[in-house]
Amino acid sequence: MDIGNKIAFLREQAGLTGSALASKVGLNQSQICKIEKGVCNPSISTLRKICDALGISLPQFFNGESLEEMPLHLQRLLAQAKKLSPEEVQQLSNLLEVMLAKKEVKKEDI
């Protein structure tokens, strides 16, 4: 997947419009559209701003498992988590840790 397509995919997964992403990054919508269509490539500085707006790091953009490679249920979970506040994300993380700890205890009991 090329850079533009990956940005478009991640933007849609984040629930952002092209206009909303452009606003967060400090570009206009036509520039985002050109990047997503592969007409032009973003500078590293612009790509870093796009990644920040999408909630990922630059290394994750290039090296991380792409969302389309994740199972659908994990894609949905991630999309939902992105809609939460930082405090809600922390609460969700705490809940998952408790659930996993309970699961580990059950394994040890067997």
SULWO-V597038 format. One record per residue. N is the residue number from 1. RES is the residue in one letter. OMEGA is omega in whole degrees, 0 to 359 (999 if undefined). D_LAST is the distance of its C-alpha to the last C-alpha in whole Angstrom. Layout:
n = (N | N)
res = (RES | RES)
omega = (OMEGA | OMEGA)
d_last = (D_LAST | D_LAST)
This chain:
n = (1 | 2 | 3 | 4 | 5 | 6 | 7 | 8 | 9 | 10 | 11 | 12 | 13 | 14 | 15 | 16 | 17 | 18 | 19 | 20 | 21 | 22 | 23 | 24 | 25 | 26 | 27 | 28 | 29 | 30 | 31 | 32 | 33 | 34 | 35 | 36 | 37 | 38 | 39 | 40 | 41 | 42 | 43 | 44 | 45 | 46 | 47 | 48 | 49 | 50 | 51 | 52 | 53 | 54 | 55 | 56 | 57 | 58 | 59 | 60 | 61 | 62 | 63 | 64 | 65 | 66 | 67 | 68 | 69 | 70 | 71 | 72 | 73 | 74 | 75 | 76 | 77 | 78 | 79 | 80 | 81 | 82 | 83 | 84 | 85 | 86 | 87 | 88 | 89 | 90 | 91 | 92 | 93 | 94 | 95 | 96 | 97 | 98 | 99 | 100 | 101 | 102 | 103 | 104 | 105 | 106 | 107 | 108 | 109 | 110)
res = (M | D | I | G | N | K | I | A | F | L | R | E | Q | A | G | L | T | G | S | A | L | A | S | K | V | G | L | N | Q | S | Q | I | C | K | I | E | K | G | V | C | N | P | S | I | S | T | L | R | K | I | C | D | A | L | G | I | S | L | P | Q | F | F | N | G | E | S | L | E | E | M | P | L | H | L | Q | R | L | L | A | Q | A | K | K | L | S | P | E | E | V | Q | Q | L | S | N | L | L | E | V | M | L | A | K | K | E | V | K | K | E | D | I)
omega = (180 | 185 | 182 | 179 | 180 | 177 | 180 | 180 | 181 | 178 | 179 | 178 | 179 | 179 | 180 | 171 | 176 | 179 | 180 | 178 | 179 | 180 | 180 | 185 | 182 | 176 | 172 | 186 | 182 | 177 | 177 | 180 | 180 | 179 | 182 | 180 | 179 | 178 | 176 | 178 | 179 | 172 | 178 | 179 | 179 | 179 | 177 | 178 | 178 | 179 | 178 | 180 | 180 | 177 | 177 | 177 | 177 | 176 | 178 | 180 | 184 | 188 | 185 | 175 | 180 | 183 | 182 | 177 | 179 | 173 | 185 | 181 | 177 | 175 | 180 | 180 | 179 | 179 | 179 | 181 | 180 | 180 | 183 | 174 | 177 | 179 | 179 | 177 | 178 | 178 | 178 | 178 | 178 | 179 | 179 | 178 | 178 | 180 | 180 | 177 | 178 | 179 | 179 | 178 | 179 | 178 | 181 | 180 | 184 | 999)
d_last = (45 | 48 | 48 | 50 | 47 | 44 | 46 | 47 | 43 | 42 | 44 | 43 | 40 | 41 | 43 | 46 | 49 | 52 | 54 | 51 | 50 | 53 | 54 | 51 | 52 | 56 | 57 | 59 | 57 | 59 | 58 | 54 | 55 | 57 | 54 | 52 | 54 | 54 | 58 | 58 | 55 | 54 | 55 | 52 | 53 | 53 | 49 | 48 | 49 | 48 | 44 | 44 | 45 | 42 | 40 | 39 | 40 | 43 | 41 | 38 | 41 | 42 | 38 | 35 | 34 | 36 | 35 | 36 | 34 | 31 | 29 | 31 | 28 | 28 | 32 | 32 | 30 | 32 | 35 | 34 | 33 | 36 | 38 | 36 | 38 | 37 | 36 | 34 | 32 | 31 | 29 | 28 | 26 | 25 | 23 | 22 | 21 | 19 | 17 | 16 | 15 | 13 | 11 | 10 | 9 | 7 | 5 | 5 | 4 | 0)
